[in-house]
């Protein structure tokens, strides 16, 4: 499997994690994570449930403080660099009665964290329209979000994150609850926007297959430890077996990669 | 003598309309977010809880408004701090509610015993819009202004925290502080409408117009304004009908204004459910399916 061409590394990375450890509720969730992400780089964060993927994003967002190690966004503390980071949360299940149009959801990404209310205005509307256009969502800009499909809603959440012009985009399981076609569309959309604008992407997914074609590198998490590298470097029996702590097989089935736990493992670790 | 002319000529009606409209508009506006955030139970509890403060104020010979407000703000603070997670919010509300209802029962008992007149008790539980001391108009206007200013200030971060708390946190919004400040703004609005419509019925002005407005409006800002408008409409019509009911057969006695407000709010909600736009949408969805 060939990985997408990685951008030429720059000296100043957009995201640097060195020796990051995190403890949540007395349990060590992350143990010694090292990764350096360059502008424009697409990194797939892969791993089974409970591997620490969401915690890793929270550490990058400055919402969970690492118990050891250091996190730097563009060389500074993440809590001071929030303006550089766009975040697409795991799920959003709007109440069917919620009077919120697609454009309202996107506008929250522009100024939802500012005090007071907005009376709208042409520049704000134009910015929202541009963000909607960038994810190909203008057609349903004025529809209530409760009427949209999962794929359409996911596009809006990407637009909501993009409208603030981030340098680093974090997506937490954006492919869950989407059909295969919508998964491919979202991945392609994120990859192409990131490529055009030089945005670094951290996309969390428990199923690696939809992103293998576009991701420059993967960060494979298991048991709080990580293996980082290209698809070919990481998806090997030796690398993953030492990460899991027991033997796993990396199988190719009809072009999809499946990771199967050994005899002592409970079940399939990462499904296709 | 009755009819519109007499209605507007009566000074008690004038005070009732002024006070009631201020209180109803704030309650309706705040209510839109109470419903949006799924805090109807807390909203209801804050109204009931106010009875403890108001009856205590009556016993002490104080203005009941301050009893309502004091207890409401304190309870709102307690509920918010005890129930930081959504899952424990109803529990925290229930604990504070039962505690304060117990205290309220004691004070209402003492009030009925000592004063040997149920006037205070009825006013606390069912409202006193026609007998409110006009001197509280200014403090009510000021507290209402405070509540609306808080809501206006919190508007965007509150909406973001209500809909997508994770995104709000990621953007640096102090989600906990925003929730607490909103709770206090809501407590002011709820306790004021408890004074007007009664501790038991303050819920009507808070939830009903908001639920109707959220069904009708296309976006949240419109829902907030529409909810305020619907609350004022129910209140003004309610006062008018209560005034007129003194002349209704068979007993010329007058019906309580809170009954009319509650009935009108219910009517608004039912009409909103039947609104043709929704019916058209459903047809459209049926055709698309």
Contacts between the chains, C-beta under 8 A, distances in Angstrom:
chain1	res1	chain2	res2	distance
A	61	B	169	7.5
A	61	B	170	4.8
A	63	B	169	5.6
A	63	B	170	6.9
A	79	B	172	7.4
A	82	B	170	7.2
A	82	B	171	6.1
A	82	B	172	4.7
A	85	B	170	7.0
A	87	B	166	7.3
A	87	B	167	5.9
A	87	B	170	3.9
A	87	B	171	7.6
A	89	B	164	6.1
A	89	B	166	4.1
A	89	B	167	5.6
A	89	B	170	7.8
A	90	B	166	7.4
A	92	B	163	7.5
A	92	B	164	6.1
A	94	B	163	7.4
A	97	B	214	5.7
A	97	B	215	6.1
A	98	B	36	7.3
A	98	B	163	7.7
A	98	B	214	7.4
A	99	B	214	5.7
A	99	B	215	7.9
A	99	B	217	4.6
A	99	B	218	5.8
A	99	B	219	5.5
A	99	B	220	6.0
A	99	B	222	7.2
A	99	B	223	5.2
A	100	B	163	7.3
A	100	B	219	6.4
A	100	B	220	6.3
A	101	B	218	6.5
A	101	B	219	5.8
A	104	B	219	5.2
A	104	B	220	7.0
A	105	B	163	7.9
A	108	B	156	7.3
A	108	B	159	6.7
A	108	B	160	5.1
A	108	B	163	7.3
A	108	B	164	7.4
A	108	B	167	7.6
A	109	B	167	7.6
A	111	B	156	6.2
A	112	B	156	5.1
A	112	B	157	6.8
A	112	B	159	6.7
A	112	B	160	3.7
A	112	B	167	7.6
A	112	B	168	7.2
A	112	B	171	6.9
A	112	B	173	7.8
A	113	B	156	7.2
A	113	B	157	5.9
A	113	B	160	6.4
A	113	B	168	6.8
A	113	B	171	4.0
A	113	B	172	6.1
A	113	B	173	4.8
A	114	B	156	5.7
A	114	B	157	7.4
A	115	B	153	5.5
A	115	B	154	7.4
A	115	B	156	7.1
A	115	B	157	6.6
A	116	B	152	6.4
A	116	B	153	5.9
A	116	B	155	6.3
A	116	B	156	6.7
A	117	B	152	6.0
A	117	B	155	3.9
A	117	B	156	6.1
A	117	B	221	7.0
A	118	B	156	6.8
A	144	B	218	7.4
A	147	B	285	7.7
A	160	B	167	7.4
A	170	B	170	7.9
